[in-house]
Each structure stands twice: as structure tokens, then as C-alpha cells.
Amino acid sequence: MTEAFDFEKNMKDLKQLVSSLENGDLPIDQALKNFQQGVKISTDLKKYLDDSQKTIDENLSQLNLDSERKGDQNEV
């Protein structure tokens, strides 16, 4: 994932893979390839969401720290 991660494109790709698997018309070899690709995309999506959540949590923590510091300065 060195280039920019396109969450929406990956979700669309995953939905297409799932749909092709649910259809059940694929040869077993292709179904296995689609399944493996779906697992990889799913893992990448989860990592992206986890990293995004971590960034949000860090920013909120920093915002809370800044607010507390301003509150302490106003009390002095």
C-alpha cells in the first residue's frame, strides 16, 4: 500500500468479489483466487480503518490536552 489507498475502490472490488462467490458459477480455481483476493482486500480495509481510528484518537487526545492546558491557564 505504498500509493494512496482508495477505500471506496477497494470496497467496490470486495463487493464484486463477494458477489461472484455468492453467484456460485465460478470454477473452483477461480473461486479460490477470488476468495484469497477478497481476504487480502478485507485485511487492507481493516488496517486502513484501524490506522484512521488511531489517528482520530490521537487528535482527540491532543485536543483534550490543549483544552485542559487552556483551562489551567485561565485558573491562574
C-alpha positions as CSV (number, residue, x, y, z in Angstrom):
1,M,0.0,0.0,0.0
2,T,2.7,2.5,-1.0
3,E,0.4,4.6,-3.2
4,A,-2.7,6.4,-1.9
5,F,-5.2,3.9,-0.5
6,D,-8.6,4.2,-2.3
7,F,-11.0,3.0,0.3
8,E,-14.1,3.2,-1.9
9,K,-12.5,1.4,-4.8
10,N,-11.4,-1.4,-2.5
11,M,-14.9,-1.7,-1.0
12,K,-16.3,-1.9,-4.6
13,D,-13.8,-4.5,-5.6
14,L,-14.6,-6.6,-2.4
15,K,-18.3,-6.4,-3.1
16,Q,-17.8,-7.6,-6.6
17,L,-15.6,-10.5,-5.4
18,V,-18.2,-11.5,-2.8
19,S,-21.0,-11.2,-5.4
20,S,-19.1,-13.5,-7.8
21,L,-18.6,-16.0,-5.0
22,E,-22.2,-15.9,-3.9
23,N,-23.3,-16.5,-7.5
24,G,-21.6,-19.9,-7.4
25,D,-20.9,-20.1,-11.2
26,L,-17.1,-19.9,-10.9
27,P,-14.8,-22.8,-11.4
28,I,-13.2,-23.8,-8.1
29,D,-9.8,-22.4,-9.0
30,Q,-11.2,-19.0,-9.8
31,A,-13.4,-19.1,-6.7
32,L,-10.3,-19.8,-4.6
33,K,-8.4,-16.9,-6.2
34,N,-11.4,-14.6,-5.7
35,F,-11.6,-15.7,-2.1
36,Q,-7.9,-15.1,-1.4
37,Q,-8.1,-11.7,-3.1
38,G,-11.1,-10.8,-1.0
39,V,-9.3,-11.8,2.2
40,K,-6.4,-9.5,1.2
41,I,-8.6,-6.6,0.4
42,S,-10.6,-7.1,3.6
43,T,-7.3,-7.1,5.6
44,D,-6.2,-3.9,3.9
45,L,-9.5,-2.2,4.6
46,K,-9.4,-3.2,8.2
47,K,-5.8,-1.9,8.6
48,Y,-6.8,1.4,6.9
49,L,-9.8,1.7,9.3
50,D,-7.7,0.8,12.3
51,D,-5.0,3.4,11.3
52,S,-7.7,6.0,10.7
53,Q,-9.2,5.3,14.2
54,K,-5.8,5.6,15.8
55,T,-5.2,9.0,14.1
56,I,-8.6,10.2,15.2
57,D,-8.0,9.1,18.8
58,E,-4.6,10.8,18.9
59,N,-6.0,14.0,17.5
60,L,-8.8,13.9,20.1
61,S,-6.4,13.3,22.9
62,Q,-4.3,16.2,21.8
63,L,-7.4,18.4,21.6
64,N,-8.3,17.4,25.1
65,L,-4.8,18.1,26.4
66,D,-4.8,21.5,24.7
67,S,-8.2,22.3,26.2
68,E,-7.1,21.2,29.7
69,R,-4.0,23.4,29.4
70,K,-6.0,26.4,28.4
71,G,-8.4,25.7,31.4
72,D,-5.4,25.6,33.7
73,Q,-4.0,28.9,32.4
74,N,-7.4,30.6,32.9
75,E,-7.4,29.5,36.6
76,V,-4.0,31.1,37.3
